[in-house]
Amino acid sequence: MPNSDLLTASDSPVKTRKRLFEAGHMKLLVLYLISQAPKYCYDIIKDVGAIVGGGYSPSTGTIYPTLNYLEEQQYIHAELNAEERKQYSISPLGMQHLEAEQATVEKILCRFDTRKQIHNNEQYADIKRAMENLKASLRIKIQHCELTPEQVYAIAEKIDQAAVEISRMEVSQ
C-alpha cells in the first residue's frame, strides 16, 4: 500500500495504535464474565482490567453502553438491590449466544493472557522493549519519510521474515 494510502487512512502521518478490542469482543468478554457469576458494573470493570492486564481499566463510558447492548439483546438482565444498584445476570439466550461464540471467547482470553505475560513477566522485558522499538521506528519512518511502495513492501517483508523465524525457533520446555 502506498504511503499516501497510509496517511489518508488515519488523517495523520503517525499510524494510530491498534485497538485493544476488536469489534464485539468487549461485549463477549463482559457476557463471559457475567456468566461466571452475577456482577455489578464495578465488578465487571475490575474483572476486565484483571483479564487484560498492563494497567488497563475500562471506563464506565465503555461498560455501560456494553451492558445496555447486552440487555437490549436480552443476553443479560439487571436486578436492583436494596441500594438501587444494578446487578447483572446472564439469561438463557445469553448463555446460548456465549456457547455459540465459545471459540471467539477462548481466543480473546488467550490473547490477553499472552499480553499479560509479556507485560508482567521480567523474563519478557527484552521482547516488550523490542516490540516497542519496532513500533516506534515504524512511526518515525512513516512520519518523516515518503515511503515508496517498494520500501513499504520491503519493510513488510522484513517483519514477516522475523515472524517466520520466531515461529520456527526451537523452544525448550
N, C-alpha and C positions, 0 to 999 in steps of 0.2 A: 504494500500500500504506500503510495507516495506520501512524503512528509506533509504536503498541503492537506491531504485527506485526514491525517492525524490531527492537524490543527483545527480543522473545521469540526471534527467530532467532539471536541471539548471546549471550543471557543477560547482556548488558552494555549500558549506554547508548551505548557507543562501538562502532561497527561495526568488526569486525576487518579487518585488511589482507587483500587478495586474495592467494590462494595464488600462489606463483611458478610452480608447475607444476600444470596441470590433471591430472585422473586419468589415469594411464597414460603421461603424457608423459615422465616421468623414465625409465621403462622403455624407451621408444622411443629416447630420446636416448642412453642407455647402450648399447643394442643398436647404434645407428648408429655410435657411437664405436668399439665393438669390431669392427664390420665394416670399419673403416678399417685396423686392424692389431691383432694380439693385444695385450692390455693387462693390467697388474696393477691392483689396486684403487687404489693411489696415483695411477697414471697417469690413471685414469678420473676421480678426484676433481679432479685438476689440469685435465683437459680440459673437464669440465663447468663448472668455475669460469671457464675462459677463454672458453667459449661464452656463458655467462650474463653475465659482466662485473659491474660495480658492486660488486666486493669479495665476491661470493658464492662460497662454497666448501661443497659438500655434506659432511655428516658421514659417517663410516663407518657410523653408525646408519641412514643413508639408503641408502648404496650397497650394503652387504652384503645387506640384505633384497631389494633390487632384483636383485642378481646371483643370489641364491638362487632368486628367482621365475623369472628367465630360464633358469636351469639346470633347474628343475623342468619348465618348458615345453619343454625341450630346444632352446631357441633358441641357447644357448651351451654350451660345455663348458670345464672347467678342467683344466689340467695343472700338476703340481707340478714346480718346478725343483729344482736341487741344494740350494738354501737352504730348500726346503719352502714356497716362495711360490707361490700360485696365479696362473697366467697364463690369461686368458680369451680364447677364440676363438669366432667365430660358427660355427654349424652350418648345414648346408644348409636345415634347417627355419627357422632364424633368418633366413637370407637371404631365404627365400621370404616370411616374415612382414614383414620390413623392406620388401621390394618392394611388398607389398600396402598398406603404410602410408606409402608414399613421400610422398604429398601432405601427410599429417599431419607427417611429419618436416620437410619443407620449411617448413611453417607455423611449427613450433617454432623452427627455425633463423632464419627471417626475423624472428620476434617478438623473439628475443634479440639479433639484430643491431641492430634498431631501439633496443632497450633500451640496448645498449652505446653506440650513437651518442649518445643523449640523456645518458647518464651521463658519457661520456668526452670529448665534444666541447665545448670552451668556447663555441662558437657557439650551442649549445643551452642554455646555463646559464639564460637567462631563461625558456625553456619549462619546464625542470625546476622552477625556482622557482615558476612559476605553477601547475604541476600540484600541487606540494606545498601551495601556498596554498589551492587549491581543496579538496583532501582535508582539510586542517586545518580550514577553515571549515565544511565539512560535518560533521566530527566534533564540533566545538564546538556547532554548531546542534542536532544530534541529541541531544547530551549534556545541553544546558542548556534546551532548549525542547520543549514538547509540540507537535509539528507536526500540523496538521490534514491530512486527505487532500488538500485543495486546495493547501496550501502544499507538500506533497511533490510534487504534480503540477507546480506552478509551478516548483520548483527543477529537476525533471527536464526540463521544457520548456526552461529557460534553458541547461542543459548540452547538450541535444540541438541547440538552435539554434546554440550555439557550434561544435559538431561539424560541422554542415551548413556554416556559414560558413567554417570552416577547410578543409573538403574542396573548397569551391568557389573557394578563393583561387587566383589565377594565380601560378604559381611560375616564375621564370626559371631556365633551366638552362645 
